[in-house]
Amino acid sequence: MALPQMDRFTPVFAIAAAAELAQMHPQTLRQYDRIGLVSPQRTRGNTRRYSLHDVARLREVARLSGEGLSLEGIRRVLELEDRVRDLEGRVRELERALTEERLQRPERRVFAAGAAGGEVVTLRRGARVKRSADVVVWQP
């Protein structure tokens, strides 16, 4: 029988072990779970199971708290860090897609802003879009 694959997101630590690894009291971990700072996964019996990612996040909470941030400030910092990480991943995806497009169609530019409203258009090499001083509001 093959062993299950484990990574840093695999929930393996009971609350006592996670608290020891994070150098916190188990009650602190329960409080952080209640307010949504670090929410571990639950077993079928509804006990908390923490991953290495959760333990690292608990340590980050402790560091930020030590710097004087409130719990709400810490929640916002963690939320923004997660958003930055997601956006960095999206940028990497788009960079890969751009590279692939350039390799597949070297005779074409990948994109340019269209003159009629900021839409994305494909141009042949050497073609140019008429420049405009119009203000265009981009909407995804």
Residue frames relative to the residue before (quaternion, step in Angstrom):
aa qw qx qy qz dx dy dz
M 1.0000 0.0000 0.0000 0.0000 0.00 0.00 0.00
A 0.3946 -0.7297 0.5122 0.2223 3.58 -0.82 1.01
L 0.4689 -0.6586 0.5119 0.2905 3.53 -1.09 0.73
P 0.5239 -0.6273 0.4573 0.3506 3.60 -1.03 0.67
Q 0.5124 -0.6349 0.4833 0.3173 3.56 -1.13 0.69
M 0.1123 -0.7898 0.6013 0.0452 3.54 -0.96 0.90
D 0.0114 -0.7670 0.6414 0.0117 3.52 -1.17 0.68
R 0.7529 -0.4069 0.2558 0.4495 3.57 -1.24 -0.13
F 0.6712 0.4843 -0.2935 0.4784 3.60 1.27 -0.25
T 0.4774 0.6682 -0.4399 0.3635 3.60 1.29 0.00
P 0.3358 -0.7615 0.5164 0.2017 3.62 -0.67 1.06
V 0.0850 0.8362 -0.5311 0.1070 3.57 -0.33 1.24
F 0.7137 0.4724 -0.2603 0.4468 3.61 1.10 -0.53
A 0.3963 -0.6631 0.5832 0.2514 3.54 -1.02 0.88
I 0.7020 -0.4958 0.2994 0.4144 3.56 -1.21 0.42
A 0.6381 0.5310 -0.3408 0.4413 3.62 0.96 -0.76
A 0.6755 0.4808 -0.2960 0.4742 3.60 0.93 -0.88
A 0.6509 0.5082 -0.3176 0.4660 3.60 0.96 -0.84
A 0.6399 0.5230 -0.3231 0.4611 3.57 1.00 -0.81
E 0.6512 0.5047 -0.3137 0.4721 3.57 0.97 -0.80
L 0.6623 0.5037 -0.3065 0.4623 3.59 0.93 -0.88
A 0.7232 0.4143 -0.2337 0.5007 3.58 1.05 -0.77
Q 0.3563 -0.7555 0.4656 0.2923 3.57 1.35 -0.13
M 0.5095 0.5930 -0.4352 0.4465 3.52 0.91 1.08
H 0.5386 -0.5754 0.4931 0.3682 3.53 -1.32 0.20
P 0.5888 -0.5973 0.4025 0.3667 3.64 -0.98 0.74
Q 0.6168 0.5520 -0.3518 0.4372 3.60 1.06 -0.69
T 0.6020 0.5489 -0.3514 0.4613 3.59 1.12 -0.63
L 0.6420 0.5125 -0.3221 0.4706 3.59 1.00 -0.80
R 0.6315 0.5236 -0.3319 0.4658 3.59 1.02 -0.77
Q 0.6470 0.5118 -0.3177 0.4674 3.58 0.98 -0.85
Y 0.6619 0.5030 -0.3099 0.4613 3.60 0.89 -0.88
D 0.6189 0.5199 -0.3390 0.4814 3.58 1.10 -0.66
R 0.6515 0.5329 -0.3165 0.4375 3.59 0.90 -0.93
I 0.7619 0.3622 -0.2070 0.4955 3.60 0.92 -0.86
G 0.5632 -0.6717 0.3498 0.3304 3.58 1.29 0.14
L 0.3901 0.7183 -0.4958 0.2934 3.62 1.15 0.35
V 0.7643 -0.0287 0.0520 0.6421 3.57 0.93 -0.96
S 0.0378 -0.8199 0.5702 -0.0341 3.55 -0.45 1.24
P 0.2255 -0.7981 0.5453 0.1221 3.58 -0.26 1.25
Q 0.5631 -0.5522 0.4716 0.3944 3.53 -1.30 0.21
R 0.3367 -0.7349 0.5549 0.1966 3.55 -1.29 0.35
T 0.4413 -0.6554 0.5424 0.2857 3.52 -1.20 0.62
R 0.7023 -0.4215 0.3366 0.4645 3.58 -1.29 0.00
G 0.6913 0.4592 -0.2652 0.4908 3.56 1.14 -0.64
N 0.5051 -0.6971 0.3681 0.3513 3.57 1.37 0.24
T 0.4458 0.6470 -0.5031 0.3600 3.61 1.08 0.59
R 0.5351 -0.6418 0.4537 0.3097 3.54 -1.13 0.70
R 0.0315 -0.7570 0.6522 0.0257 3.55 -1.15 0.75
Y 0.2099 -0.8063 0.5495 0.0615 3.53 -0.69 1.22
S 0.3165 -0.7225 0.5853 0.1880 3.55 -1.17 0.69
L 0.6674 -0.4473 0.3817 0.4569 3.57 -1.29 0.03
H 0.6020 0.5513 -0.3499 0.4597 3.59 1.08 -0.69
D 0.6497 0.5110 -0.3125 0.4682 3.60 0.96 -0.86
V 0.6507 0.5126 -0.3164 0.4623 3.59 0.95 -0.88
A 0.6438 0.5050 -0.3245 0.4745 3.61 0.96 -0.82
R 0.6468 0.5141 -0.3159 0.4665 3.57 1.01 -0.80
L 0.6202 0.5309 -0.3365 0.4694 3.59 1.05 -0.74
R 0.6485 0.5068 -0.3155 0.4722 3.58 0.99 -0.80
E 0.6322 0.5192 -0.3262 0.4737 3.58 1.07 -0.74
V 0.6136 0.5311 -0.3398 0.4753 3.59 1.03 -0.76
A 0.6583 0.5045 -0.3095 0.4651 3.60 0.92 -0.89
R 0.6471 0.5197 -0.3223 0.4553 3.59 0.96 -0.85
L 0.6857 0.4796 -0.2842 0.4680 3.57 0.87 -0.96
S 0.6227 0.5303 -0.3307 0.4708 3.56 1.06 -0.74
G 0.6488 0.5235 -0.3006 0.4633 3.57 1.04 -0.83
E 0.6618 0.4815 -0.2978 0.4914 3.56 1.21 -0.50
G 0.6332 -0.5948 0.3060 0.3895 3.56 1.30 0.11
L 0.4648 0.6752 -0.4615 0.3392 3.61 1.20 0.14
S 0.4693 -0.6404 0.5270 0.3030 3.54 -1.16 0.66
L 0.6591 -0.4977 0.3670 0.4281 3.58 -1.24 0.27
E 0.6355 0.5100 -0.3318 0.4754 3.61 1.03 -0.70
G 0.6323 0.5183 -0.3236 0.4763 3.59 1.05 -0.75
I 0.6416 0.5155 -0.3137 0.4736 3.57 1.01 -0.83
R 0.6326 0.5315 -0.3313 0.4555 3.59 0.95 -0.87
R 0.6742 0.4945 -0.2902 0.4655 3.57 0.96 -0.90
V 0.6289 0.5234 -0.3332 0.4684 3.62 0.98 -0.80
L 0.6711 0.4918 -0.3005 0.4663 3.59 0.87 -0.93
E 0.6307 0.5323 -0.3244 0.4622 3.58 1.01 -0.82
L 0.6850 0.4762 -0.2837 0.4728 3.58 0.91 -0.91
E 0.6237 0.5263 -0.3404 0.4670 3.61 1.03 -0.72
D 0.6367 0.5146 -0.3232 0.4747 3.58 1.02 -0.79
R 0.6520 0.5161 -0.3081 0.4622 3.57 0.97 -0.86
V 0.6366 0.5135 -0.3252 0.4747 3.60 0.96 -0.81
R 0.6443 0.5194 -0.3188 0.4619 3.60 0.94 -0.90
D 0.6511 0.5063 -0.3131 0.4709 3.60 0.96 -0.86
L 0.6796 0.4883 -0.2922 0.4628 3.59 0.91 -0.90
E 0.6170 0.5290 -0.3488 0.4667 3.59 1.05 -0.69
G 0.6319 0.5196 -0.3242 0.4749 3.57 1.04 -0.75
R 0.6493 0.5120 -0.3136 0.4667 3.58 0.98 -0.81
V 0.6238 0.5259 -0.3365 0.4702 3.59 1.02 -0.78
R 0.6448 0.5114 -0.3256 0.4655 3.61 0.94 -0.83
E 0.6295 0.5266 -0.3314 0.4654 3.60 1.00 -0.80
L 0.6863 0.4822 -0.2828 0.4653 3.57 0.88 -0.95
E 0.6243 0.5263 -0.3411 0.4657 3.59 1.05 -0.70
R 0.6398 0.5111 -0.3219 0.4752 3.60 1.01 -0.80
A 0.6570 0.5042 -0.3082 0.4681 3.58 0.96 -0.89
L 0.6364 0.5245 -0.3225 0.4646 3.59 1.00 -0.79
T 0.6535 0.5066 -0.3064 0.4716 3.58 0.91 -0.89
E 0.6598 0.5053 -0.3058 0.4646 3.56 0.93 -0.90
E 0.6509 0.5133 -0.3113 0.4646 3.58 0.96 -0.86
R 0.6535 0.5083 -0.3163 0.4632 3.59 0.95 -0.80
L 0.6617 0.4980 -0.3045 0.4706 3.57 1.03 -0.75
Q 0.6989 0.4761 -0.2734 0.4584 3.59 0.98 -0.81
R 0.8059 0.1250 -0.0479 0.5768 3.58 1.06 -0.71
P 0.0629 -0.8500 0.5223 0.0289 3.58 0.43 1.16
E 0.6362 0.5504 -0.3384 0.4217 3.62 1.16 -0.44
R 0.7268 0.4066 -0.2310 0.5030 3.60 1.23 -0.21
R 0.4408 -0.6033 0.5740 0.3350 3.51 -1.24 0.44
V 0.5328 -0.6418 0.4349 0.3392 3.55 -1.00 0.63
F 0.7993 -0.1745 0.1362 0.5587 3.59 0.85 -0.86
A 0.0191 -0.7367 0.6741 0.0498 3.48 -1.42 0.27
A 0.5173 -0.6087 0.4839 0.3573 3.56 -1.20 0.36
G 0.4067 -0.7228 0.5089 0.2306 3.55 -0.82 1.00
A 0.5750 -0.6260 0.4196 0.3184 3.56 -1.20 0.55
A 0.6895 0.5407 -0.2817 0.3911 3.58 1.09 -0.61
G 0.8306 -0.1490 0.1035 0.5265 3.61 1.05 -0.08
G 0.6581 -0.5479 0.3107 0.4125 3.54 1.12 0.51
E 0.3887 0.7170 -0.4991 0.2928 3.59 1.20 0.21
V 0.4824 -0.6507 0.5013 0.3042 3.55 -1.21 0.46
V 0.0088 -0.7959 0.6045 -0.0308 3.57 -0.84 1.01
T 0.3873 -0.6900 0.5623 0.2404 3.54 -1.24 0.56
L 0.1287 -0.7993 0.5853 0.0446 3.56 -0.94 0.90
R 0.4610 -0.6245 0.5437 0.3192 3.53 -1.21 0.49
R 0.6627 -0.5051 0.3753 0.4061 3.54 -1.23 0.52
G 0.8036 0.2710 -0.2228 0.4807 3.54 -0.93 0.94
A 0.5876 0.5658 -0.3810 0.4351 3.61 1.18 -0.34
R 0.1386 -0.7887 0.5959 0.0596 3.55 -1.11 0.69
V 0.3836 -0.6783 0.5746 0.2502 3.51 -1.19 0.62
K 0.5229 -0.6281 0.4725 0.3299 3.56 -1.00 0.85
R 0.4059 -0.7271 0.5041 0.2289 3.55 -0.79 1.04
S 0.0586 -0.7846 0.6173 -0.0013 3.51 -1.15 0.71
A 0.3749 -0.7139 0.5462 0.2268 3.54 -1.18 0.58
D 0.3748 0.7420 -0.4811 0.2783 3.59 1.27 0.19
V 0.3597 -0.6864 0.5847 0.2399 3.55 -1.19 0.65
V 0.0782 -0.7957 0.6006 -0.0008 3.54 -0.81 1.08
V 0.2714 -0.7422 0.5903 0.1646 3.59 -0.88 0.94
W 0.2669 -0.7700 0.5601 0.1486 3.55 -0.64 1.12
Q 0.0326 -0.7776 0.6279 -0.0006 3.54 -1.01 0.89
P 0.3956 -0.7362 0.4931 0.2415 3.59 -0.68 1.06
